[in-house]
């Protein structure tokens, strides 16, 4: 059976397009499930670089990993991996993981098996590669020089029965990630960093709820397509991505898809999240670095399994995070400036029930970090910390010896409110962390980090790509001002 599907993304996403994208998604997923193998995606050449369309390929993107190694990834409904052309030399991409329906994760009373009816293919991009393509799909090789980084986090459409939280996935104003991706792509980044919580559709949309009607749910490919591969398409095609794992990608939740599609290391059954008995391996990943300038490197830390209360020495989190934090101490020595990336804020505030109050940073991580790096929580040499998890933008610097912190969790998933500004007197995100400057913004948007005059400058943008805050980063101090 063959089917043709048209999906036209316009230059300005609006509600009509959102519904159109949803319909396209449903057609895509429905045809995948029914064994149809041929799709035709028609996308405006002004927006994307696929033109004309390529058969069978559903997504093509580049994942950055340890030491700046780049892995090209292709998701296809074909039975074989395609050929990749790298600087004029063709080779077959290798199978990363075969299509499969895998063990149910999540709450057995309300979950289901996860179907992945796509073949995941990969190929290493050698350092210095100038061009890579699969058919007529151009892949984004790592840039020799990085001028602009896009920062996003917390992007999927929340559907979670346990919290009675159902975002209007069919309304681009209520779930604006597609527009965020398009606006961010238009800024021509050299690298995109997603700081975790990509997958959100864990429960079925309740009957009669038109806001999320017809949405896929669960941990299979259809939800990954709906939450990431379709809405993020312009941005996936704009630059390589560095993925930082969030709690939504832990093994008990969407970890199976995380390892199939996004983890930068090789896929293995032992770390696939398919067997809960192996979660202690799958839930913790070694930290790694990616250089973004001669004097600046990123340290990527997997905090997906972080708890909420301080650890004791018997806790698995304690046993895993302590040696990994010691590894971070060794990694910082290879960078003049180090930016630490993990999902859960350690030195930033979360929203409290009372509008004039705040909650502190993650106590579980603080407990082990204070053990390894007393008081500062991070080793000397970490100048900046980038987080997600809290669904807003937040920037802090400290008069105490703590690294500046930025939270970019406002890129699409359900808005959860705002933080008081000014902060309550004496509020500290961690004991002894004395806030000197604090900025926050609760509306949806994204951030960029630009290399300017040998330093870095951060900008917070609204959904449509209008600059709202500009933040200088001088001598380790992030200070934001309204534009
Ligand atoms: Fe989170």
Boltz pocket constraint, residues with backbone or C-beta under 6 A from the ligand:
constraints:
  - pocket:
      binder: B
      contacts: [[A, 196], [A, 197], [A, 246], [A, 247], [A, 248], [A, 343], [A, 388], [A, 389], [A, 390]]
      max_distance: 6.0
